[in-house]
Amino acid sequence: MTEVNSPRSENCLRKLDRMNKTLRHQEADRVPVSDFFWGGFLRRWRAELNLPESASPYDYYDLDWQCTTPNMDPHIRCFETLNEDETEVTVRTGFGAVLRKKFDQPMPAFLSFDTNTLEKLEALQLDSPADPRRFFAGGDNQIAGVGDGFERNSPPWMDTVRRIHPDFPIYGSVCEAHEMIWRIVGNENVMYWIGEEPERFGAQIERIGDFCVGLAEAQIQAAGGLLDGMVVWGDVAYRKCMLFSPAYWRRWFKPVVKRIVEACHAAGLPVIYHGCGNARKIFEDFIECGIDAYNPLEAKAGLDVAGLRAELGHRLAFCGNMDVQLWANGSFDQIRAEVLRKLEAARGGGLIFQSDHSVPSDISAERYTYVVNLVREFGRYPLELPA
C-alpha cells in the first residue's frame, strides 16, 4: 500500500533525528526520553496537575517517541462475553484464551486456553497475518483491549498511526514467537512441552514464528512508510534467569527474532526489543540478530545500564533502566544521583531514557516531572555530568 505522508512538524523531525542518531550510537542534541504509562498513573497524574481527561504525558512533556499495536490475534473476531457486571468482565478472545478483567486491578487473569494440548496446537489454523482488518478496521483484539484497561471495538490501527505521525516518531509492534505462543497455550504448557516434546513443540514454534514474521512484514506494508521503527515484544526471562535454557531459545526462538529484525531493517526501521526479566545470557545473541536497542532493563532483575555499557560497549543501545521503585520511594537526592549515574551510559549515544518497565500509579506527577527535567537538564550533549 502507498500512504500519502501527512506533514511532520519541525519538532517531530528533531525528535526523529534524535532517536535515529541515538540508536546509531551517535550523540544527538540530547538524550531522548519517553515511556509507557499505566492507566493508574495517568489518572493520578491528571488529577494532581488538574488536567483534563484527554491530557497525555507525551504531549505535556513533549516526549520523544510512541509505540502502537495492531491486531495480532490469531483469529480476528469479537470478544465472546462469558460474564460481566459492574466490577469485572470475563471474555474469550481471538487467541482462544479466557480472560477475567477486574476493573479495579491493573492486569487480567488468564483462566483457560482453548488450545490446551499439543495436538490442538498442531491443528490450529491462523488467520492471515496480512488480513487488512488487522490494520484498517476497528474491532476487538486481546493485546489492545484486555490489559491494564479494558476496551471493546478498538479504533483502526492506521487511524492511530496517522494521528500520531505528524508529532512523534512512531513505532509499530510485533510479538516474537514465545510472546505469541504463550498467549495461545499458556505458560505452563509451554514449559511442559519444551521438556516433554522439545522437537515436536519446536516445529510449532517455527510455524507460529512464520505468523509473527508475516505480521511484521504486513504491518510495515500497511503503514506505507509512516512507521519509524518497530518494537518486538518477547518476555523470555524471570527476575534472575531465563524461562528455559538459552540453548533451546537459540535453537528455536532466535531464528524468528532474526527474521523479524531482517524484515524491519530491510524497510529501514530500527528495532527495540522489549523483554522483561534478566535475559543477560542471550544479550550477545540479540546483538548477533541485529537488535538495535534492548528495553526495559529491569533494575529489580539486577540489570544496570552503566555496567552493561561497560561490558558490551556500543554494540547494543539501551532503552530504560530507571528504577521505578526508587522513583516512587527514594529521596529526591537519591533519585538525582541515580539519574546522573545512568546518564553516564549515554556518552557516545546509545541510551533512550525510560523507566525499567513502565510508569506505575505509585509515582506522583511531581516525581515524574522531576526526572524528566533532570534528563532534559543534564542529558544535553556534550554531556557535563556532576561527579
QUIGI-V490471 format. One record per pair of residues at least 12 apart in sequence whose C-alpha atoms are under 7 Angstrom apart, sorted by the first residue. I is the first residue (numbers start at 1). J is the second residue. D is the distance in whole Angstrom. If there is no record, write none. Layout:
# QUIGI-V490471
i=I j=J d=D
i=I j=J d=D
This chain:
# QUIGI-V490471
i=1 j=221 d=6
i=1 j=222 d=6
i=1 j=224 d=6
i=2 j=224 d=5
i=3 j=223 d=7
i=3 j=224 d=4
i=3 j=225 d=7
i=5 j=226 d=7
i=6 j=166 d=6
i=7 j=166 d=6
i=8 j=166 d=4
i=8 j=167 d=6
i=9 j=166 d=6
i=9 j=167 d=6
i=12 j=166 d=7
i=12 j=167 d=5
i=12 j=168 d=5
i=12 j=169 d=7
i=15 j=64 d=6
i=15 j=169 d=7
i=16 j=169 d=5
i=18 j=32 d=7
i=19 j=32 d=6
i=22 j=349 d=5
i=22 j=350 d=5
i=22 j=351 d=6
i=23 j=292 d=6
i=23 j=293 d=7
i=23 j=317 d=6
i=23 j=350 d=5
i=24 j=350 d=7
i=25 j=314 d=7
i=25 j=348 d=6
i=25 j=349 d=4
i=25 j=350 d=5
i=26 j=348 d=6
i=26 j=349 d=5
i=27 j=348 d=5
i=27 j=349 d=5
i=27 j=381 d=7
i=28 j=381 d=7
i=29 j=380 d=6
i=29 j=381 d=6
i=30 j=379 d=5
i=30 j=380 d=4
i=30 j=381 d=5
i=31 j=351 d=7
i=31 j=352 d=6
i=31 j=353 d=7
i=31 j=379 d=5
i=31 j=380 d=6
i=32 j=64 d=6
i=32 j=352 d=5
i=32 j=353 d=6
i=33 j=63 d=6
i=33 j=64 d=6
i=33 j=352 d=6
i=33 j=353 d=5
i=33 j=354 d=6
i=34 j=63 d=5
i=34 j=64 d=6
i=34 j=65 d=6
i=34 j=353 d=7
i=34 j=354 d=6
i=35 j=354 d=5
i=35 j=355 d=6
i=35 j=358 d=6
i=36 j=358 d=5
i=36 j=359 d=6
i=37 j=358 d=5
i=37 j=359 d=5
i=37 j=360 d=7
i=38 j=148 d=7
i=38 j=358 d=7
i=38 j=359 d=6
i=38 j=360 d=5
i=38 j=361 d=7
i=39 j=148 d=6
i=39 j=149 d=7
i=40 j=360 d=7
i=40 j=361 d=5
i=41 j=359 d=7
i=41 j=360 d=5
i=41 j=361 d=4
i=41 j=363 d=7
i=44 j=361 d=7
i=45 j=364 d=7
i=45 j=365 d=5
i=48 j=365 d=6
i=64 j=168 d=7
i=64 j=169 d=7
i=65 j=168 d=5
i=65 j=169 d=5
i=65 j=170 d=6
i=66 j=168 d=7
i=66 j=169 d=6
i=66 j=170 d=5
i=66 j=171 d=6
i=67 j=170 d=6
i=67 j=171 d=5
i=67 j=172 d=6
i=67 j=173 d=7
i=68 j=171 d=6
i=68 j=172 d=5
i=68 j=173 d=6
i=69 j=144 d=7
i=69 j=157 d=7
i=69 j=172 d=6
i=69 j=173 d=5
i=70 j=134 d=6
i=70 j=135 d=6
i=70 j=157 d=5
i=71 j=134 d=5
i=71 j=135 d=7
i=71 j=141 d=6
i=72 j=134 d=7
i=73 j=94 d=5
i=73 j=95 d=6
i=73 j=141 d=6
i=73 j=142 d=7
i=74 j=94 d=6
i=74 j=95 d=6
i=74 j=126 d=5
i=74 j=127 d=6
i=75 j=94 d=5
i=75 j=95 d=6
i=75 j=126 d=6
i=75 j=127 d=5
i=76 j=94 d=6
i=76 j=127 d=7
i=77 j=94 d=6
i=77 j=140 d=7
i=78 j=139 d=7
i=78 j=140 d=5
i=79 j=91 d=6
i=79 j=92 d=6
i=79 j=93 d=5
i=79 j=140 d=6
i=80 j=92 d=5
i=80 j=93 d=7
i=87 j=102 d=6
i=87 j=103 d=6
i=88 j=101 d=5
i=88 j=102 d=4
i=88 j=103 d=5
i=89 j=101 d=5
i=89 j=102 d=7
i=93 j=142 d=6
i=94 j=141 d=7
i=94 j=142 d=7
i=95 j=183 d=7
i=95 j=184 d=5
i=96 j=113 d=6
i=96 j=114 d=5
i=96 j=115 d=7
i=96 j=184 d=6
i=97 j=112 d=6
i=97 j=113 d=4
i=97 j=114 d=6
i=97 j=184 d=7
i=98 j=110 d=6
i=98 j=111 d=5
i=98 j=112 d=5
i=98 j=113 d=6
i=99 j=111 d=6
i=106 j=148 d=5
i=107 j=147 d=5
i=107 j=148 d=5
i=108 j=146 d=7
i=108 j=147 d=6
i=113 j=184 d=7
i=113 j=185 d=6
i=113 j=186 d=7
i=115 j=184 d=6
i=115 j=185 d=5
i=116 j=185 d=6
i=122 j=204 d=7
i=129 j=211 d=6
i=129 j=214 d=5
i=129 j=215 d=5
i=129 j=218 d=7
i=130 j=214 d=7
i=130 j=215 d=7
i=130 j=218 d=5
i=135 j=156 d=6
i=135 j=157 d=5
i=135 j=158 d=6
i=135 j=222 d=7
i=136 j=156 d=5
i=136 j=157 d=6
i=136 j=158 d=6
i=137 j=156 d=5
i=138 j=153 d=6
i=138 j=154 d=5
i=138 j=155 d=4
i=138 j=156 d=4
i=139 j=152 d=7
i=139 j=153 d=4
i=139 j=154 d=5
i=139 j=155 d=7
i=140 j=152 d=5
i=140 j=153 d=5
i=140 j=154 d=6
i=158 j=223 d=7
i=165 j=226 d=7
i=169 j=228 d=6
i=170 j=227 d=6
i=170 j=228 d=5
i=170 j=229 d=7
i=171 j=227 d=6
i=171 j=228 d=5
i=171 j=229 d=4
i=171 j=230 d=5
i=171 j=231 d=6
i=172 j=227 d=6
i=172 j=229 d=6
i=172 j=230 d=5
i=172 j=231 d=6
i=173 j=230 d=5
i=173 j=231 d=5
i=173 j=232 d=6
i=174 j=212 d=7
i=174 j=215 d=7
i=174 j=216 d=6
i=174 j=231 d=6
i=174 j=232 d=5
i=174 j=233 d=6
i=175 j=212 d=6
i=175 j=232 d=6
i=175 j=233 d=5
i=175 j=234 d=6
i=176 j=209 d=7
i=176 j=212 d=6
i=176 j=232 d=6
i=176 j=233 d=6
i=176 j=234 d=6
i=176 j=256 d=7
i=176 j=257 d=6
i=177 j=205 d=6
i=177 j=208 d=6
i=177 j=209 d=5
i=177 j=212 d=6
i=177 j=253 d=6
i=177 j=256 d=7
i=178 j=234 d=6
i=179 j=233 d=7
i=179 j=234 d=5
i=179 j=235 d=6
i=181 j=208 d=7
i=202 j=252 d=6
i=205 j=252 d=7
i=206 j=252 d=7
i=209 j=256 d=6
i=213 j=259 d=7
i=213 j=260 d=5
i=216 j=260 d=7
i=217 j=263 d=6
i=228 j=269 d=6
i=229 j=269 d=4
i=229 j=270 d=5
i=229 j=271 d=6
i=230 j=269 d=7
i=230 j=270 d=6
i=230 j=271 d=5
i=230 j=272 d=6
i=231 j=271 d=6
i=231 j=272 d=5
i=231 j=273 d=6
i=231 j=274 d=7
i=232 j=272 d=6
i=232 j=273 d=5
i=232 j=274 d=6
i=233 j=273 d=6
i=233 j=274 d=5
i=233 j=275 d=6
i=234 j=274 d=6
i=234 j=275 d=5
i=235 j=275 d=4
i=235 j=276 d=5
i=236 j=275 d=7
i=236 j=279 d=7
i=237 j=276 d=6
i=237 j=277 d=5
i=237 j=278 d=6
i=237 j=279 d=5
i=238 j=277 d=5
i=238 j=278 d=6
i=239 j=277 d=5
i=239 j=278 d=6
i=239 j=301 d=5
i=240 j=278 d=6
i=240 j=301 d=6
i=241 j=278 d=6
i=241 j=279 d=6
i=242 j=278 d=7
i=242 j=279 d=6
i=246 j=282 d=7
i=257 j=289 d=7
i=258 j=289 d=5
i=261 j=289 d=7
i=261 j=290 d=7
i=261 j=291 d=7
i=270 j=292 d=6
i=271 j=291 d=6
i=271 j=292 d=5
i=271 j=293 d=7
i=272 j=291 d=7
i=272 j=292 d=6
i=272 j=293 d=5
i=272 j=294 d=6
i=272 j=295 d=7
i=273 j=291 d=7
i=273 j=293 d=6
i=273 j=294 d=5
i=273 j=295 d=6
i=274 j=294 d=6
i=274 j=295 d=5
i=274 j=296 d=6
i=275 j=295 d=6
i=275 j=296 d=7
i=276 j=296 d=7
i=276 j=298 d=7
i=277 j=298 d=6
i=277 j=301 d=6
i=278 j=301 d=6
i=278 j=303 d=7
i=287 j=315 d=7
i=287 j=316 d=6
i=292 j=316 d=6
i=292 j=317 d=6
i=293 j=316 d=6
i=293 j=317 d=4
i=293 j=318 d=5
i=293 j=319 d=6
i=294 j=317 d=6
i=294 j=318 d=5
i=294 j=319 d=6
i=295 j=318 d=6
i=295 j=319 d=5
i=295 j=320 d=6
i=296 j=319 d=6
i=296 j=320 d=5
i=296 j=321 d=6
i=296 j=356 d=5
i=296 j=357 d=5
i=297 j=320 d=6
i=297 j=321 d=5
i=297 j=356 d=6
i=298 j=321 d=6
i=298 j=356 d=5
i=298 j=357 d=6
i=299 j=321 d=6
i=299 j=323 d=5
i=299 j=356 d=6
i=304 j=321 d=7
i=305 j=321 d=6
i=305 j=342 d=6
i=305 j=345 d=6
i=306 j=342 d=6
i=306 j=344 d=7
i=306 j=345 d=5
i=309 j=345 d=6
i=314 j=350 d=7
i=317 j=350 d=4
i=317 j=351 d=6
i=318 j=350 d=6
i=318 j=351 d=5
i=318 j=352 d=6
i=319 j=351 d=6
i=319 j=352 d=5
i=319 j=353 d=6
i=319 j=354 d=6
i=320 j=352 d=6
i=320 j=353 d=5
i=320 j=354 d=4
i=320 j=355 d=5
i=320 j=356 d=5
i=321 j=354 d=7
i=321 j=355 d=6
i=321 j=356 d=4
i=322 j=354 d=6
i=322 j=355 d=4
i=322 j=356 d=5
i=323 j=355 d=6
i=323 j=356 d=6
i=324 j=355 d=6
i=324 j=356 d=7
i=324 j=359 d=7
i=327 j=363 d=7
i=327 j=367 d=7
i=328 j=362 d=6
i=328 j=363 d=5
i=340 j=385 d=7
i=343 j=379 d=7
i=347 j=383 d=7
